[in-house]
């Protein structure tokens, strides 16, 4: 389910298969040029009736039902085929993210900083959950992403097939300041779950472990914040290397 005018606008600009749109009259007037270009069911009602039908308060005035991709469409093989042969690839890989707000923010950050795709392990929460999708500003619909079946083996596959350098974002004795990590045109920033960070096996498979130096009074920051800092650092270097 996709809600809010802004997110539905982003949806309508993609090739995702839309089943139907439930929409208030004033929202329909604004979105009609986009809606009428697509084949879907359209239901128009005021927000009070919309709330009665759905069972929750619809104050944003628009709700879309979208067909979910199959597990095969979200497989790592599809992602590898899509990016094979590209000289530059940037990925955001996330392990065990269970907070829907964080998941949405990770997608929004990835879009903001020009990441090519995201890779989620199977323990992550659903980026298509209604709130996660809203927090992402609809970028879970606009960015390519995959869900791994076997996290460790498929990380290794990304290294072998696409030449991805895995940069684990974690603190500890093995970590170097993130700005000391050598730039590469093919990298994947790997973020861990909210409470414990990266697992030991993930740390082991990474090519380098990077940390964001900060005050000793604050040992860590929120995973979404950390991803923004890390992606900005590599985006800045990408700009410098291409300039």
MARLO-887388 format. One record per residue: residue in three letters; x, z, y of N, C-alpha, C, O in turn. Coordinates in steps of 0.2 Angstrom, whole numbers. Layout:
N
<'ALA', <X, Z, Y>, <X, Z, Y>, <X, Z, Y>, <X, Z, Y>> ...
% end
This chain:
243
<'UNK', <4, 0, -6>, <0, 0, 0>, <4, 0, 6>, <9, 4, 7>> <'UNK', <3, -4, 11>, <7, -5, 17>, <2, -3, 23>, <-3, -6, 24>> <'UNK', <4, 1, 27>, <0, 3, 33>, <4, 3, 40>, <10, 3, 40>> <'UNK', <0, 2, 45>, <3, 2, 52>, <3, -6, 54>, <6, -10, 50>> <'UNK', <2, -7, 60>, <2, -14, 62>, <9, -17, 62>, <10, -22, 60>> <'UNK', <14, -13, 64>, <21, -15, 64>, <23, -17, 57>, <26, -22, 57>> <'UNK', <22, -13, 53>, <24, -14, 46>, <21, -20, 43>, <24, -24, 39>> <'UNK', <14, -20, 44>, <10, -26, 41>, <13, -33, 44>, <13, -38, 41>> <'UNK', <14, -32, 51>, <17, -38, 54>, <24, -41, 50>, <25, -47, 49>> <'UNK', <28, -36, 48>, <34, -37, 45>, <32, -40, 38>, <35, -45, 36>> <'UNK', <27, -37, 35>, <25, -40, 28>, <23, -47, 29>, <24, -51, 24>> <'UNK', <19, -49, 34>, <16, -55, 35>, <21, -61, 36>, <20, -67, 35>> <'UNK', <27, -58, 38>, <33, -63, 39>, <37, -64, 33>, <42, -68, 33>> <'UNK', <35, -61, 27>, <39, -62, 21>, <35, -66, 16>, <29, -68, 17>> <'UNK', <38, -67, 10>, <34, -71, 5>, <31, -66, -1>, <29, -68, -6>> <'UNK', <30, -60, 1>, <27, -55, -4>, <20, -57, -5>, <17, -59, 0>> <'UNK', <18, -56, -11>, <11, -58, -12>, <6, -53, -10>, <6, -47, -13>> <'UNK', <2, -54, -6>, <-3, -49, -3>, <-10, -50, -7>, <-13, -56, -7>> <'UNK', <-13, -45, -9>, <-19, -45, -12>, <-25, -45, -7>, <-29, -49, -7>> <'UNK', <-24, -40, -2>, <-30, -39, 2>, <-27, -35, 9>, <-22, -32, 8>> <'UNK', <-31, -36, 14>, <-30, -32, 20>, <-37, -29, 22>, <-42, -32, 22>> <'UNK', <-36, -22, 23>, <-42, -18, 26>, <-40, -17, 33>, <-35, -13, 34>> <'UNK', <-44, -19, 38>, <-42, -19, 45>, <-48, -17, 50>, <-53, -19, 49>> <'UNK', <-46, -14, 55>, <-51, -12, 60>, <-52, -18, 65>, <-47, -23, 65>> <'UNK', <-57, -19, 68>, <-58, -25, 72>, <-53, -27, 77>, <-51, -32, 78>> <'UNK', <-51, -22, 81>, <-46, -23, 86>, <-39, -25, 84>, <-36, -29, 87>> <'UNK', <-38, -22, 78>, <-31, -24, 75>, <-32, -31, 72>, <-27, -35, 72>> <'UNK', <-38, -33, 69>, <-39, -40, 67>, <-38, -45, 72>, <-35, -50, 71>> <'UNK', <-40, -44, 78>, <-40, -48, 84>, <-32, -50, 85>, <-31, -55, 87>> <'UNK', <-28, -45, 85>, <-21, -45, 86>, <-17, -49, 81>, <-13, -53, 82>> <'UNK', <-19, -48, 74>, <-16, -50, 69>, <-19, -57, 66>, <-16, -60, 61>> <'UNK', <-24, -59, 68>, <-28, -64, 65>, <-24, -71, 64>, <-24, -74, 59>> <'UNK', <-20, -72, 69>, <-16, -79, 69>, <-11, -78, 63>, <-9, -83, 60>> <'UNK', <-8, -72, 61>, <-4, -71, 55>, <-8, -71, 49>, <-6, -74, 44>> <'UNK', <-13, -67, 49>, <-17, -66, 43>, <-20, -72, 40>, <-20, -73, 34>> <'UNK', <-23, -76, 45>, <-26, -82, 43>, <-22, -88, 40>, <-25, -93, 38>> <'UNK', <-16, -87, 41>, <-11, -92, 38>, <-10, -90, 30>, <-7, -94, 27>> <'UNK', <-12, -84, 28>, <-11, -82, 21>, <-17, -82, 17>, <-23, -82, 20>> <'UNK', <-17, -83, 10>, <-22, -83, 6>, <-23, -76, 3>, <-19, -73, 0>> <'UNK', <-28, -72, 5>, <-29, -65, 3>, <-37, -63, 5>, <-40, -67, 9>> <'UNK', <-39, -58, 2>, <-45, -55, 4>, <-45, -51, 11>, <-40, -47, 11>> <'UNK', <-49, -52, 15>, <-49, -48, 21>, <-56, -44, 22>, <-61, -47, 22>> <'UNK', <-55, -37, 23>, <-61, -33, 24>, <-60, -30, 31>, <-55, -26, 33>> <'UNK', <-65, -30, 35>, <-65, -28, 42>, <-70, -22, 43>, <-76, -23, 41>> <'UNK', <-67, -16, 45>, <-72, -11, 46>, <-69, -6, 51>, <-63, -6, 53>> <'UNK', <-73, -2, 54>, <-70, 3, 59>, <-66, 8, 55>, <-67, 9, 49>> <'UNK', <-62, 12, 59>, <-57, 17, 56>, <-61, 23, 52>, <-58, 25, 47>> <'UNK', <-67, 24, 54>, <-71, 30, 51>, <-73, 28, 44>, <-72, 31, 39>> <'UNK', <-75, 21, 44>, <-77, 19, 37>, <-71, 18, 33>, <-71, 19, 27>> <'UNK', <-66, 15, 36>, <-59, 14, 32>, <-57, 21, 29>, <-55, 21, 23>> <'UNK', <-57, 26, 33>, <-55, 33, 30>, <-60, 35, 24>, <-57, 38, 20>> <'UNK', <-66, 34, 25>, <-71, 36, 20>, <-69, 32, 13>, <-70, 35, 8>> <'UNK', <-68, 26, 14>, <-67, 21, 8>, <-60, 23, 4>, <-60, 24, -2>> <'UNK', <-55, 25, 8>, <-48, 26, 6>, <-47, 33, 4>, <-43, 35, -1>> <'UNK', <-51, 38, 7>, <-50, 45, 5>, <-45, 48, 9>, <-43, 54, 8>> <'UNK', <-42, 45, 14>, <-37, 48, 19>, <-38, 45, 26>, <-41, 40, 27>> <'UNK', <-36, 49, 31>, <-37, 47, 38>, <-33, 40, 39>, <-27, 41, 39>> <'UNK', <-36, 35, 41>, <-33, 29, 43>, <-33, 28, 51>, <-38, 25, 53>> <'UNK', <-28, 31, 54>, <-28, 31, 61>, <-24, 25, 64>, <-24, 24, 70>> <'UNK', <-21, 21, 59>, <-17, 16, 62>, <-21, 9, 61>, <-18, 4, 64>> <'UNK', <-27, 9, 58>, <-31, 4, 58>, <-30, -2, 54>, <-33, -7, 55>> <'UNK', <-25, -2, 50>, <-23, -8, 45>, <-20, -5, 39>, <-15, -1, 39>> <'UNK', <-22, -8, 34>, <-19, -6, 27>, <-19, -13, 23>, <-24, -16, 22>> <'UNK', <-14, -14, 20>, <-13, -20, 15>, <-11, -18, 8>, <-7, -13, 7>> <'UNK', <-14, -21, 3>, <-13, -20, -4>, <-8, -26, -6>, <-10, -32, -5>> <'UNK', <-3, -24, -9>, <2, -30, -10>, <4, -29, -18>, <5, -24, -20>> <'UNK', <5, -35, -21>, <7, -35, -28>, <14, -32, -28>, <19, -35, -25>> <'UNK', <15, -28, -33>, <22, -25, -34>, <26, -30, -38>, <24, -33, -43>> <'UNK', <33, -30, -37>, <37, -35, -41>, <38, -32, -48>, <38, -26, -49>> <'UNK', <39, -36, -53>, <40, -34, -59>, <47, -31, -60>, <52, -32, -56>> <'UNK', <49, -27, -65>, <55, -24, -66>, <61, -29, -67>, <66, -28, -65>> <'UNK', <59, -35, -70>, <63, -41, -70>, <65, -43, -63>, <71, -45, -62>> <'UNK', <60, -44, -59>, <62, -46, -52>, <66, -41, -48>, <70, -43, -43>> <'UNK', <66, -35, -50>, <70, -30, -47>, <77, -29, -51>, <80, -24, -49>> <'UNK', <78, -33, -56>, <84, -31, -60>, <91, -33, -56>, <91, -37, -51>> <'UNK', <96, -30, -58>, <103, -32, -55>, <105, -39, -56>, <109, -41, -52>> <'UNK', <103, -42, -62>, <105, -49, -63>, <103, -54, -58>, <106, -58, -56>> <'UNK', <96, -52, -55>, <94, -57, -50>, <98, -56, -43>, <99, -61, -40>> <'UNK', <100, -50, -42>, <104, -48, -36>, <111, -52, -37>, <113, -55, -32>> <'UNK', <114, -51, -42>, <120, -54, -43>, <120, -62, -43>, <124, -65, -39>> <'UNK', <115, -65, -45>, <114, -72, -45>, <113, -74, -38>, <115, -79, -35>> <'UNK', <110, -70, -34>, <108, -71, -27>, <115, -72, -23>, <115, -76, -18>> <'UNK', <119, -67, -24>, <125, -66, -20>, <132, -69, -23>, <137, -69, -20>> <'UNK', <131, -72, -29>, <137, -74, -32>, <140, -80, -28>, <136, -85, -26>> <'UNK', <147, -80, -26>, <150, -85, -22>, <150, -84, -15>, <153, -88, -11>> <'UNK', <147, -79, -13>, <147, -77, -5>, <154, -74, -4>, <156, -70, -7>> <'UNK', <157, -76, 2>, <163, -73, 4>, <163, -66, 6>, <167, -62, 6>> <'UNK', <157, -65, 9>, <156, -58, 12>, <149, -55, 9>, <144, -58, 10>> <'UNK', <150, -49, 7>, <144, -45, 4>, <145, -38, 6>, <150, -35, 5>> <'UNK', <139, -35, 9>, <139, -28, 10>, <133, -25, 7>, <127, -28, 8>> <'UNK', <134, -20, 3>, <128, -17, -1>, <128, -9, 1>, <133, -6, 3>> <'UNK', <122, -7, 1>, <121, 1, 1>, <118, 3, -6>, <113, 1, -8>> <'UNK', <122, 7, -9>, <120, 9, -16>, <118, 17, -16>, <122, 21, -13>> <'UNK', <113, 19, -19>, <111, 25, -18>, <109, 28, -25>, <106, 25, -29>> <'UNK', <111, 35, -26>, <110, 38, -33>, <106, 44, -32>, <108, 49, -28>> <'UNK', <100, 45, -35>, <96, 51, -35>, <93, 53, -29>, <92, 59, -28>> <'UNK', <91, 48, -25>, <88, 50, -19>, <80, 51, -20>, <77, 46, -22>> <'UNK', <78, 57, -19>, <71, 59, -21>, <66, 60, -15>, <60, 61, -16>> <'UNK', <69, 61, -9>, <65, 62, -3>, <63, 55, 0>, <67, 51, 1>> <'UNK', <56, 54, 1>, <54, 48, 3>, <56, 46, 10>, <57, 41, 12>> <'UNK', <56, 52, 14>, <59, 50, 21>, <66, 48, 21>, <67, 43, 25>> <'UNK', <70, 51, 17>, <77, 48, 17>, <77, 41, 14>, <81, 37, 17>> <'UNK', <73, 40, 9>, <73, 33, 6>, <71, 28, 12>, <74, 23, 12>> <'UNK', <66, 30, 15>, <64, 25, 20>, <69, 24, 26>, <70, 19, 28>> <'UNK', <72, 30, 28>, <77, 29, 33>, <84, 25, 30>, <87, 22, 34>> <'UNK', <85, 26, 24>, <91, 22, 21>, <89, 14, 22>, <94, 10, 24>> <'UNK', <83, 12, 20>, <82, 5, 21>, <82, 3, 29>, <84, -2, 30>> <'UNK', <79, 7, 33>, <79, 6, 40>, <87, 5, 43>, <88, 1, 46>> <'UNK', <91, 10, 40>, <98, 9, 42>, <101, 3, 40>, <105, 0, 43>> <'UNK', <100, 1, 34>, <103, -4, 30>, <101, -11, 34>, <105, -15, 36>> <'UNK', <95, -11, 36>, <92, -17, 40>, <96, -17, 47>, <98, -22, 50>> <'UNK', <96, -11, 50>, <99, -11, 57>, <106, -13, 57>, <109, -16, 62>> <'UNK', <110, -11, 52>, <117, -12, 52>, <119, -19, 48>, <125, -20, 47>> <'UNK', <114, -23, 46>, <116, -29, 43>, <118, -29, 36>, <122, -33, 34>> <'UNK', <116, -24, 32>, <117, -24, 25>, <114, -30, 21>, <108, -31, 23>> <'UNK', <117, -33, 16>, <114, -38, 13>, <109, -36, 8>, <104, -40, 7>> <'UNK', <110, -30, 4>, <105, -28, -1>, <106, -21, -2>, <112, -18, -1>> <'UNK', <101, -18, -5>, <102, -11, -8>, <101, -11, -15>, <98, -15, -18>> <'UNK', <105, -6, -19>, <104, -5, -26>, <103, 2, -27>, <106, 7, -24>> <'UNK', <97, 4, -31>, <95, 11, -32>, <96, 12, -39>, <95, 8, -44>> <'UNK', <98, 18, -41>, <98, 20, -48>, <91, 22, -50>, <86, 23, -46>> <'UNK', <90, 23, -56>, <83, 23, -59>, <80, 30, -57>, <74, 31, -58>> <'UNK', <84, 35, -55>, <81, 42, -53>, <79, 42, -46>, <76, 47, -44>> <'UNK', <80, 37, -42>, <77, 37, -35>, <70, 37, -35>, <66, 34, -39>> <'UNK', <67, 39, -29>, <60, 39, -28>, <58, 31, -26>, <63, 27, -25>> <'UNK', <52, 30, -26>, <50, 23, -25>, <50, 21, -18>, <47, 24, -14>> <'UNK', <54, 16, -16>, <54, 14, -9>, <48, 10, -7>, <47, 9, -1>> <'UNK', <43, 9, -11>, <37, 6, -10>, <31, 11, -9>, <25, 9, -8>> <'UNK', <33, 17, -10>, <28, 23, -9>, <26, 22, -2>, <30, 21, 3>> <'UNK', <20, 24, 0>, <17, 22, 6>, <21, 25, 12>, <22, 22, 17>> <'UNK', <23, 31, 12>, <26, 35, 17>, <33, 32, 18>, <36, 31, 23>> <'UNK', <37, 31, 12>, <44, 28, 12>, <44, 21, 15>, <48, 20, 19>> <'UNK', <39, 17, 14>, <38, 11, 17>, <37, 11, 24>, <40, 7, 28>> <'UNK', <33, 16, 26>, <31, 17, 33>, <38, 19, 37>, <39, 16, 43>> <'UNK', <41, 24, 34>, <48, 26, 38>, <53, 21, 38>, <57, 20, 43>> <'UNK', <53, 16, 33>, <58, 11, 33>, <56, 5, 38>, <60, 1, 39>> <'UNK', <50, 6, 41>, <48, 1, 46>, <47, -6, 42>, <47, -11, 46>> <'UNK', <45, -5, 36>, <44, -11, 32>, <50, -15, 30>, <49, -20, 27>> <'UNK', <56, -12, 30>, <62, -16, 28>, <63, -16, 21>, <67, -19, 18>> <'UNK', <59, -11, 17>, <59, -12, 10>, <56, -18, 8>, <56, -20, 2>> <'UNK', <52, -22, 12>, <49, -28, 11>, <53, -34, 13>, <53, -40, 11>> <'UNK', <58, -33, 18>, <62, -38, 21>, <69, -39, 18>, <72, -44, 19>> <'UNK', <71, -33, 15>, <78, -33, 12>, <78, -34, 5>, <73, -31, 1>> <'UNK', <83, -38, 2>, <83, -38, -5>, <85, -31, -8>, <89, -28, -5>> <'UNK', <83, -29, -14>, <85, -23, -17>, <84, -23, -25>, <80, -27, -27>> <'UNK', <88, -19, -28>, <87, -19, -35>, <87, -12, -38>, <90, -7, -35>> <'UNK', <84, -11, -44>, <84, -4, -47>, <88, -5, -54>, <87, -9, -58>> <'UNK', <93, -1, -54>, <97, -1, -60>, <94, 2, -66>, <90, 7, -66>> <'UNK', <95, -1, -72>, <93, 2, -79>, <98, 7, -81>, <97, 12, -84>> <'UNK', <105, 4, -80>, <110, 8, -83>, <115, 8, -77>, <119, 4, -76>> <'UNK', <115, 14, -73>, <118, 14, -67>, <126, 13, -67>, <129, 9, -63>> <'UNK', <129, 16, -72>, <136, 16, -72>, <139, 9, -74>, <143, 6, -71>> <'UNK', <135, 6, -80>, <137, -1, -82>, <136, -6, -77>, <139, -11, -76>> <'UNK', <130, -5, -73>, <129, -10, -68>, <133, -10, -62>, <134, -14, -58>> <'UNK', <135, -4, -60>, <140, -3, -55>, <147, -7, -57>, <150, -11, -53>> <'UNK', <149, -6, -63>, <155, -10, -65>, <153, -17, -65>, <158, -21, -64>> <'UNK', <147, -19, -67>, <145, -26, -66>, <146, -29, -59>, <148, -35, -58>> <'UNK', <144, -25, -54>, <144, -28, -47>, <152, -28, -46>, <153, -33, -42>> <'UNK', <156, -24, -48>, <163, -25, -47>, <166, -31, -50>, <170, -35, -47>> <'UNK', <164, -32, -56>, <167, -38, -60>, <164, -45, -58>, <168, -49, -57>> <'UNK', <157, -45, -57>, <154, -51, -55>, <155, -53, -48>, <155, -59, -46>> <'UNK', <154, -48, -43>, <154, -50, -36>, <161, -47, -32>, <161, -49, -26>> <'UNK', <165, -44, -36>, <171, -42, -33>, <170, -36, -28>, <173, -36, -23>> <'UNK', <165, -32, -29>, <163, -27, -24>, <168, -21, -25>, <169, -18, -30>> <'UNK', <170, -19, -19>, <174, -13, -18>, <169, -7, -17>, <166, -7, -12>> <'UNK', <169, -2, -22>, <164, 3, -21>, <167, 9, -17>, <173, 12, -19>> <'UNK', <164, 11, -12>, <167, 16, -7>, <162, 22, -8>, <156, 22, -5>> <'UNK', <164, 27, -11>, <159, 33, -12>, <160, 37, -6>, <165, 39, -4>> <'UNK', <154, 39, -4>, <154, 44, 2>, <153, 51, 0>, <147, 53, -3>> <'UNK', <158, 55, 0>, <158, 62, -3>, <164, 66, 0>, <169, 63, 3>> <'UNK', <163, 72, 0>, <168, 76, 3>, <172, 79, -3>, <170, 78, -9>> <'UNK', <178, 82, -2>, <182, 85, -7>, <190, 83, -7>, <192, 79, -2>> <'UNK', <193, 85, -12>, <201, 84, -11>, <202, 77, -12>, <208, 74, -9>> <'UNK', <198, 73, -15>, <200, 66, -16>, <198, 61, -10>, <200, 56, -10>> <'UNK', <194, 64, -6>, <192, 60, 0>, <197, 59, 5>, <201, 63, 7>> <'UNK', <196, 53, 8>, <200, 51, 14>, <195, 50, 20>, <190, 48, 19>> <'UNK', <198, 51, 26>, <193, 49, 32>, <191, 42, 31>, <195, 38, 30>> <'UNK', <184, 41, 33>, <181, 35, 32>, <185, 29, 36>, <185, 23, 33>> <'UNK', <188, 31, 41>, <191, 26, 45>, <198, 24, 43>, <201, 19, 45>> <'UNK', <200, 28, 38>, <207, 26, 34>, <206, 21, 28>, <211, 19, 25>> <'UNK', <199, 20, 26>, <198, 15, 21>, <199, 8, 23>, <196, 6, 28>> <'UNK', <203, 5, 19>, <205, -2, 21>, <198, -6, 21>, <194, -6, 16>> <'UNK', <198, -11, 26>, <192, -15, 26>, <192, -21, 21>, <198, -23, 19>> <'UNK', <187, -22, 18>, <186, -28, 13>, <180, -32, 15>, <175, -29, 17>> <'UNK', <180, -38, 14>, <174, -42, 15>, <168, -41, 10>, <162, -43, 11>> <'UNK', <170, -38, 4>, <165, -36, -1>, <165, -29, -3>, <169, -27, -6>> <'UNK', <160, -25, 0>, <160, -18, -1>, <153, -16, -2>, <148, -19, -1>> <'UNK', <153, -10, -6>, <147, -6, -7>, <148, 1, -5>, <152, 4, -8>> <'UNK', <144, 3, 0>, <144, 10, 1>, <139, 14, -3>, <134, 13, -4>> <'UNK', <142, 19, -7>, <138, 23, -12>, <137, 30, -9>, <141, 34, -8>> <'UNK', <130, 31, -9>, <128, 38, -6>, <124, 42, -12>, <121, 39, -16>> <'UNK', <126, 48, -12>, <123, 52, -17>, <117, 56, -15>, <114, 56, -10>> <'UNK', <114, 60, -20>, <107, 63, -19>, <108, 69, -14>, <114, 71, -12>> <'UNK', <102, 71, -11>, <102, 75, -5>, <106, 82, -6>, <109, 84, -1>> <'UNK', <105, 85, -12>, <108, 92, -12>, <115, 92, -15>, <119, 96, -12>> <'UNK', <117, 88, -20>, <123, 89, -24>, <128, 83, -22>, <134, 83, -24>> <'UNK', <125, 77, -19>, <130, 72, -18>, <131, 67, -24>, <126, 67, -28>> <'UNK', <136, 64, -24>, <138, 59, -30>, <139, 63, -36>, <142, 69, -36>> <'UNK', <137, 60, -42>, <139, 63, -48>, <146, 62, -50>, <149, 58, -47>> <'UNK', <149, 66, -54>, <156, 66, -56>, <158, 59, -59>, <163, 56, -57>> <'UNK', <153, 56, -63>, <155, 50, -66>, <154, 44, -60>, <158, 39, -61>> <'UNK', <150, 45, -55>, <150, 40, -50>, <156, 40, -46>, <159, 35, -44>> <'UNK', <159, 46, -44>, <165, 47, -41>, <171, 44, -45>, <175, 40, -41>> <'UNK', <171, 44, -51>, <176, 41, -55>, <176, 34, -55>, <182, 31, -55>> <'UNK', <170, 31, -55>, <170, 23, -55>, <171, 20, -48>, <173, 14, -47>> <'UNK', <171, 24, -43>, <172, 22, -36>, <179, 20, -35>, <184, 23, -38>> <'UNK', <181, 15, -31>, <188, 13, -29>, <191, 17, -24>, <197, 18, -24>> <'UNK', <187, 21, -20>, <190, 25, -15>, <184, 30, -13>, <178, 28, -13>> <'UNK', <186, 36, -12>, <181, 41, -9>, <182, 42, -2>, <188, 44, 0>> <'UNK', <177, 42, 2>, <178, 42, 9>, <173, 48, 12>, <168, 49, 9>> <'UNK', <176, 51, 17>, <172, 57, 20>, <171, 56, 28>, <176, 52, 30>> <'UNK', <166, 58, 31>, <165, 58, 38>, <168, 65, 40>, <165, 70, 40>> <'UNK', <174, 65, 43>, <177, 71, 46>, <172, 75, 51>, <170, 71, 55>> <'UNK', <171, 81, 50>, <167, 85, 54>, <169, 92, 55>, <173, 94, 51>> <'UNK', <165, 96, 59>, <167, 103, 60>, <166, 107, 53>, <162, 105, 49>> <'UNK', <171, 111, 52>, <171, 115, 46>, <165, 120, 45>, <163, 122, 40>> <'UNK', <162, 121, 51>, <156, 125, 51>, <150, 121, 48>, <145, 124, 46>> <'UNK', <150, 114, 48>, <145, 110, 45>, <148, 106, 40>, <151, 100, 41>> <'UNK', <147, 107, 33>, <151, 104, 28>, <148, 97, 26>, <151, 93, 24>> <'UNK', <142, 96, 28>, <138, 89, 27>, <133, 88, 32>, <131, 92, 35>> <'UNK', <130, 82, 32>, <125, 80, 35>, <120, 76, 31>, <121, 75, 25>> <'UNK', <114, 75, 33>, <108, 72, 30>, <111, 65, 27>, <115, 62, 31>> <'UNK', <109, 63, 21>, <111, 57, 18>, <109, 51, 22>, <113, 46, 22>> <'UNK', <104, 51, 26>, <102, 45, 30>, <107, 45, 36>, <109, 39, 38>> <'UNK', <108, 51, 39>, <113, 51, 44>, <120, 48, 42>, <123, 45, 45>> <'UNK', <122, 51, 36>, <129, 49, 34>, <129, 41, 32>, <134, 38, 34>> <'UNK', <124, 39, 30>, <124, 31, 29>, <124, 28, 35>, <128, 22, 36>> <'UNK', <121, 30, 40>, <121, 27, 47>, <128, 27, 50>, <131, 22, 52>> <'UNK', <132, 32, 49>, <139, 33, 52>, <143, 28, 48>, <147, 25, 50>> <'UNK', <143, 29, 41>, <147, 25, 37>, <146, 17, 38>, <151, 13, 38>> <'UNK', <139, 15, 38>, <138, 8, 39>, <140, 6, 46>, <143, 0, 47>> <'UNK', <139, 10, 51>, <142, 8, 58>, <149, 7, 58>, <152, 2, 61>> <'UNK', <153, 11, 54>, <160, 11, 54>, <162, 4, 51>, <167, 1, 53>> <'UNK', <159, 2, 45>, <161, -4, 42>, <158, -10, 46>, <161, -16, 46>> <'UNK', <152, -10, 49>, <150, -15, 53>, <154, -16, 59>, <156, -22, 61>> <'UNK', <157, -11, 62>, <162, -12, 68>, <168, -15, 65>, <170, -20, 69>> <'UNK', <171, -14, 60>, <177, -17, 57>, <175, -24, 55>, <179, -29, 56>> <'UNK', <169, -25, 53>, <167, -32, 51>, <167, -37, 57>, <170, -42, 57>> <'UNK', <165, -34, 63>, <165, -37, 69>, <172, -39, 72>, <173, -44, 74>> <'UNK', <176, -34, 71>, <183, -34, 73>, <187, -40, 69>, <190, -44, 72>> <'UNK', <185, -40, 62>, <189, -44, 58>, <186, -52, 59>, <190, -56, 58>> <'UNK', <180, -52, 61>, <177, -59, 62>, <178, -61, 69>, <177, -67, 70>> <'UNK', <180, -57, 73>, <181, -59, 80>, <188, -62, 82>, <189, -64, 88>> 
% end
